Amino acid sequence: MRYVRPFELGNLKPGEASNWLIAPEEEAGCCLRLRRGGVETVPTQASAERFALVLKGTATCAGGEGAAPVRTGSLVFIPAGKSGAVSGDADTWWIEVAASAPDGAGEARVIDIDPLRFEGKGFAHQSLADRTTGAGSMRINVLQVQPGAGSPDFHIHAFAQMYVILEGEMTIDIGKARVRAPQNSIVVLPPGVVHRNFNASSGLERHISLLVPEPEPGQIFDFAIDIHSGEAQLLEKIPETV
């Protein structure tokens, strides 16, 4: 498993898509790849739920309600079963996300980040898409992490979690291993992987977080985990059902 997967802006010809950053055969609940503009895209209808995160340039979202500009850092949401497309010039780059979901309501639309809607201070977050806004496959958050701030201590999730690093550098402890994810990289954490992440740098770290599938209301989000310094011992009895 490659937990950190860097990608580069510049290796694609205009209109091309990269190889899968998260491939269908990984069964992560969604697929991700990098796209470059330069070719006009015709709106199409698909059974998958689709998102596009603009990394550079200004794209265009075309759908049932016409065309709308998509600025750097904004998200496009195309519900499953609806017609839509993202396009841009050759200087425009975006991450394309697709996931299986029931047909959704509404049309293709642009979701902008609101600088006044972040919750929290050092580890501030804002929801961009979730079931309350019509997303059926995942929840997408944007997070701004100040130097010295970070996530809850070692924990696991019952869902898959992916990060797209937009700015700065994230440090991640995966069990006893420490790895770093720079700008323009994707972090893939399958369900049950013990981890914590934080900003060990002197500058702001900003990333998009995908939770696949979105936790149900009332479900524990972060299951706390202790990592002991001693050797694990054999079970003396069968544990109770978790």
Buried (B, 14 or more C-beta within 10 A) or exposed (E): EEBBBEBEEEEBEEBEEBEBBBEEEBEBBBBBBBBBBBBEBEBEEEEBBBBBBBBBBBBBBBBBEEEBEBEBBBBBBBBBBBBBBBBBBBEBBBBBBBBEBEEBEBBBBBBEBEEEEBEEEEBBBBBBBBBEBBBBBBBBBBBBBBBEBBBEEBBBBEBBBBBBBBBBBBBBBBEEEEBEBBBBBBBBBBEEBBBBBBBBBEEEBBBBBBBBBBBEEEEEEBBEBEEEEEEEEEEEEEEEEE
